[in-house]
Amino acid sequence: MMGRMRVPAAALLVLAACAALPSGTAANKISINWKPNTNYSDWVTQHSPFYKDDWLVFYYTAGQADVVQVDEAGYNKCDASNAIYNYSKGRSFAFQLNETKTYYFICSYGYCFGGMRLAIKTEKLPPPSPPPSASHKSAAAAFARSHAAGIYVAVAALAALLRMV
């Protein structure tokens, strides 16, 4: 009876370990604390690169800021009169970067001139890295170190399951 229970438990371990690994095609959620007196050109440099299908999530104070998507001319002049999209409701706004291009965002409450504007250039997601080969043991070791927490959780879950049998 005990031997038959170990096969499903081993299968659960494999599934848990696979679920703990990051996906090479998953979109990123990038949070932006959208507030006056912030230099967002520095922010872009610190958070690059941006990929197609990533999500920008702007967090701001309701009634004190908005998020306006504009073209390059609107961005350069801090002019929201020909806005592509304007969002000012609530306290957050999620925007998907669904094309490979440069996106421009400003705040139309007058803070754009102080730096409250973003120019985000998106890139295609790079292809996933090839799996480590036997000749690249150091790469495999680095992979194992970087995913140790996920593997630990999977092993701990398996140990808990085995204690129940």
C-alpha positions as CSV (number, residue, x, y, z in Angstrom):
1,M,0.0,0.0,0.0
2,M,2.8,2.4,0.9
3,G,4.6,1.8,-2.4
4,R,1.5,2.7,-4.4
5,M,1.2,6.0,-2.5
6,R,4.8,7.0,-3.4
7,V,4.2,7.1,-7.1
8,P,1.4,9.8,-6.9
9,A,3.5,11.7,-4.4
10,A,6.5,11.7,-6.7
11,A,4.3,12.9,-9.5
12,L,3.1,15.8,-7.2
13,L,6.7,16.7,-6.5
14,V,7.5,16.9,-10.3
15,L,4.3,19.1,-10.8
16,A,5.1,21.3,-7.9
17,A,8.7,21.8,-9.0
18,C,7.6,22.7,-12.5
19,A,5.1,25.1,-11.2
20,A,7.8,26.9,-9.2
21,L,9.9,27.6,-12.3
22,P,9.4,30.9,-14.0
23,S,7.9,31.1,-17.4
24,G,10.0,32.6,-20.2
25,T,7.0,34.1,-21.9
26,A,5.1,35.7,-18.9
27,A,4.4,39.4,-19.0
28,N,5.8,41.6,-16.2
29,K,3.7,43.8,-14.0
30,I,5.6,47.1,-13.5
31,S,4.3,49.3,-10.8
32,I,4.8,53.1,-11.1
33,N,4.3,55.4,-8.1
34,W,3.0,58.3,-10.3
35,K,3.6,61.4,-8.3
36,P,4.8,65.0,-8.9
37,N,8.4,66.1,-8.6
38,T,9.8,62.7,-9.8
39,N,12.2,62.4,-12.7
40,Y,10.7,59.6,-14.6
41,S,13.5,59.5,-17.2
42,D,15.7,58.1,-14.4
43,W,12.9,55.7,-13.5
44,V,12.8,54.4,-17.1
45,T,16.5,53.8,-17.1
46,Q,16.3,51.9,-13.8
47,H,13.4,49.7,-14.9
48,S,14.3,48.9,-18.5
49,P,14.0,46.9,-20.6
50,F,10.2,46.8,-21.2
51,Y,8.7,44.0,-23.4
52,K,5.7,43.7,-25.5
53,D,2.8,42.4,-23.3
54,D,4.2,43.9,-20.1
55,W,1.8,45.8,-17.9
56,L,2.4,49.2,-16.5
57,V,0.3,49.9,-13.3
58,F,0.2,53.6,-12.4
59,Y,-0.6,54.3,-8.7
60,Y,-1.6,58.0,-8.0
61,T,-3.6,60.2,-5.7
62,A,-7.2,60.6,-6.9
63,G,-8.0,64.2,-7.9
64,Q,-4.3,65.2,-7.9
65,A,-3.0,63.3,-11.0
66,D,-4.1,61.5,-14.1
67,V,-2.4,59.3,-16.7
68,V,-2.7,60.6,-20.3
69,Q,-1.3,58.6,-23.3
70,V,-0.1,61.0,-26.0
71,D,1.9,61.0,-29.1
72,E,5.6,62.1,-29.2
73,A,4.6,65.8,-29.9
74,G,2.3,65.8,-26.9
75,Y,5.0,64.3,-24.8
76,N,7.6,66.8,-25.9
77,K,5.3,69.8,-25.3
78,C,3.4,68.4,-22.2
79,D,0.2,68.8,-24.2
80,A,-2.8,66.6,-23.6
81,S,-5.1,68.3,-26.1
82,N,-4.8,65.4,-28.6
83,A,-4.7,62.6,-26.1
84,I,-4.8,59.0,-27.3
85,Y,-6.2,58.0,-23.9
86,N,-6.9,59.8,-20.6
87,Y,-7.5,58.1,-17.3
88,S,-8.3,60.0,-14.2
89,K,-10.7,57.8,-12.2
90,G,-9.8,55.9,-9.1
91,R,-6.2,55.6,-7.7
92,S,-4.6,53.2,-10.2
93,F,-4.5,52.5,-13.9
94,A,-3.2,49.4,-15.6
95,F,-2.0,49.6,-19.2
96,Q,-0.7,46.8,-21.4
97,L,2.2,47.5,-23.7
98,N,0.7,45.4,-26.5
99,E,2.9,46.6,-29.4
100,T,6.6,46.9,-30.0
101,K,6.9,50.7,-30.1
102,T,7.4,53.8,-28.0
103,Y,4.6,54.7,-25.7
104,Y,4.3,58.3,-24.2
105,F,2.5,59.2,-21.0
106,I,2.1,62.5,-19.2
107,C,0.2,64.0,-16.3
108,S,-2.1,66.8,-17.5
109,Y,-2.5,68.4,-14.1
110,G,0.6,70.7,-14.8
111,Y,3.2,68.3,-13.3
112,C,4.5,67.2,-16.7
113,F,6.8,70.2,-16.9
114,G,8.4,69.1,-13.7
115,G,9.2,65.6,-15.1
116,M,5.9,63.7,-14.6
117,R,6.0,62.0,-18.0
118,L,7.2,58.7,-19.3
119,A,8.5,57.5,-22.7
120,I,8.6,53.7,-22.7
121,K,10.2,51.8,-25.6
122,T,9.0,48.2,-25.8
123,E,11.0,45.4,-27.3
124,K,10.1,41.9,-28.4
125,L,10.6,39.3,-25.7
126,P,13.9,37.6,-26.2
127,P,13.8,33.9,-27.0
128,P,14.1,31.6,-24.0
129,S,17.6,30.4,-23.1
130,P,18.5,26.9,-24.2
131,P,18.5,24.4,-21.3
132,P,21.8,23.9,-19.6
133,S,23.9,21.1,-21.1
134,A,26.2,18.7,-19.3
135,S,29.2,20.8,-20.4
136,H,27.7,23.9,-18.7
137,K,27.6,22.6,-15.1
138,S,28.3,26.1,-13.7
139,A,25.2,27.4,-15.5
140,A,23.1,24.6,-14.1
141,A,24.4,25.3,-10.6
142,A,23.6,29.0,-11.0
143,F,20.1,28.0,-12.1
144,A,19.6,25.8,-9.1
145,R,20.8,28.5,-6.7
146,S,18.5,31.1,-8.2
147,H,15.5,28.7,-8.0
148,A,16.3,27.3,-4.6
149,A,13.3,28.8,-2.8
150,G,10.9,27.3,-5.3
151,I,12.5,23.9,-5.2
152,Y,12.5,24.1,-1.4
153,V,8.7,24.8,-1.3
154,A,8.1,21.9,-3.7
155,V,10.1,19.5,-1.5
156,A,8.5,20.8,1.7
157,A,5.1,20.2,0.1
158,L,6.0,16.7,-0.9
159,A,7.4,16.0,2.6
160,A,4.1,17.2,4.1
161,L,2.1,15.0,1.7
162,L,4.3,12.0,2.6
163,R,3.7,12.5,6.3
164,M,0.0,12.3,5.7
165,V,0.3,8.8,4.2
